[in-house]
Amino acid sequence: MSWENRKGRGRYYTTSRRRGGKVVREYFGTGKMAAWAARADELDRQQREDLKARKAVADALDSAVDVACRAIDLVAQASLILAGYRQHNRGEWRKSRETRSEPNAKAQGSLGTRR
């Protein structure tokens, strides 16, 4: 996308585009048609640059959100473990049962009163 000077005949506007795997050069010549093509190409270039800048900002925000989510997950896991929960098969969280070595007060109390 450039203006070229051709042997003293003036400025010509040309573009090179890839079509079907080959580079094809388009000639717009001089005059209004060339000026419109040059302006359209310039607007396209500006839009691509704006999109690239927006994408960079969005990528930075995405990475910040990912870091925050990982931190929140760690805090939630620590809270659940401290509250006596365990994670079953890397899935749902379940309340841990009492250990078998400790006597169960309810079970002994019900056996003693029953006759």
C-alpha positions as CSV (number, residue, x, y, z in Angstrom):
1,M,0.0,0.0,0.0
2,S,2.1,2.8,-1.2
3,W,2.3,5.8,-3.5
4,E,4.9,5.3,-6.2
5,N,6.5,7.9,-8.5
6,R,6.6,6.6,-12.1
7,K,9.3,8.1,-14.4
8,G,8.0,11.7,-13.9
9,R,4.4,10.8,-14.8
10,G,3.1,11.4,-11.3
11,R,2.2,9.4,-8.3
12,Y,0.4,6.0,-8.6
13,Y,-1.2,4.2,-5.8
14,T,-0.6,0.4,-5.6
15,T,-1.4,-2.4,-3.2
16,S,-0.2,-5.9,-2.8
17,R,-2.6,-8.6,-1.6
18,R,-2.4,-12.3,-1.1
19,R,-5.0,-14.2,-3.2
20,G,-5.0,-18.0,-3.4
21,G,-1.5,-18.3,-2.0
22,K,0.0,-15.8,-4.4
23,V,0.8,-12.1,-4.0
24,V,-1.2,-10.0,-6.5
25,R,-0.4,-6.4,-7.1
26,E,-3.3,-4.0,-7.8
27,Y,-2.8,-0.7,-9.5
28,F,-5.2,2.2,-8.8
29,G,-3.4,4.8,-10.8
30,T,-3.8,8.5,-10.0
31,G,-6.7,10.7,-9.3
32,K,-9.8,10.3,-7.1
33,M,-10.0,6.5,-7.4
34,A,-6.5,6.2,-6.1
35,A,-7.1,8.7,-3.3
36,W,-10.2,6.8,-2.1
37,A,-8.4,3.5,-2.2
38,A,-5.5,5.0,-0.2
39,R,-7.9,6.4,2.4
40,A,-9.8,3.1,2.7
41,D,-6.5,1.2,3.2
42,E,-5.4,3.7,5.8
43,L,-8.7,3.3,7.7
44,D,-8.4,-0.5,7.5
45,R,-4.9,-0.3,8.9
46,Q,-6.0,2.0,11.8
47,Q,-8.8,-0.4,12.6
48,R,-6.4,-3.4,12.7
49,E,-4.1,-1.5,15.0
50,D,-7.0,-0.5,17.3
51,L,-8.2,-4.1,17.4
52,K,-4.7,-5.3,18.2
53,A,-4.4,-2.8,21.1
54,R,-7.8,-3.7,22.5
55,K,-6.9,-7.4,22.3
56,A,-3.7,-6.7,24.2
57,V,-5.7,-5.0,27.0
58,A,-8.3,-7.8,27.0
59,D,-5.5,-10.4,27.3
60,A,-4.0,-8.6,30.2
61,L,-7.4,-8.4,32.0
62,D,-8.0,-12.1,31.3
63,S,-4.7,-13.1,32.9
64,A,-5.4,-10.9,35.9
65,V,-8.8,-12.5,36.3
66,D,-7.2,-16.0,36.0
67,V,-4.8,-15.2,38.8
68,A,-7.6,-13.9,41.0
69,C,-9.7,-17.0,40.4
70,R,-6.8,-19.3,41.3
71,A,-6.3,-17.4,44.5
72,I,-10.0,-17.5,45.4
73,D,-10.1,-21.2,44.8
74,L,-7.1,-21.8,47.1
75,V,-8.7,-19.7,49.9
76,A,-12.0,-21.6,49.4
77,Q,-10.2,-25.0,49.5
78,A,-8.3,-24.0,52.7
79,S,-11.5,-22.8,54.3
80,L,-13.3,-26.1,53.5
81,I,-10.4,-28.2,54.8
82,L,-10.3,-26.2,58.0
83,A,-14.1,-26.6,58.4
84,G,-13.7,-30.4,58.3
85,Y,-14.6,-31.1,54.7
86,R,-12.8,-33.3,52.2
87,Q,-12.9,-33.5,48.4
88,H,-14.4,-36.7,47.1
89,N,-12.7,-38.0,43.9
90,R,-11.6,-34.4,42.9
91,G,-15.3,-33.5,42.8
92,E,-17.8,-32.5,45.4
93,W,-16.8,-31.5,48.9
94,R,-18.2,-33.7,51.7
95,K,-18.1,-33.4,55.5
96,S,-15.5,-35.7,56.9
97,R,-16.9,-38.5,59.1
98,E,-15.8,-39.1,62.7
99,T,-12.8,-41.4,63.1
100,R,-13.6,-45.0,63.9
101,S,-11.2,-45.1,66.9
102,E,-13.2,-42.7,68.9
103,P,-16.4,-44.2,70.5
104,N,-19.6,-42.8,69.2
105,A,-21.6,-41.4,72.2
106,K,-25.0,-41.7,70.5
107,A,-24.5,-45.3,69.6
108,Q,-23.4,-46.4,73.1
109,G,-26.2,-44.4,74.8
110,S,-28.9,-46.0,72.7
111,L,-27.5,-49.5,73.3
112,G,-27.4,-49.0,77.1
113,T,-31.1,-47.9,77.4
114,R,-32.6,-50.5,75.2
115,R,-33.8,-53.8,76.7
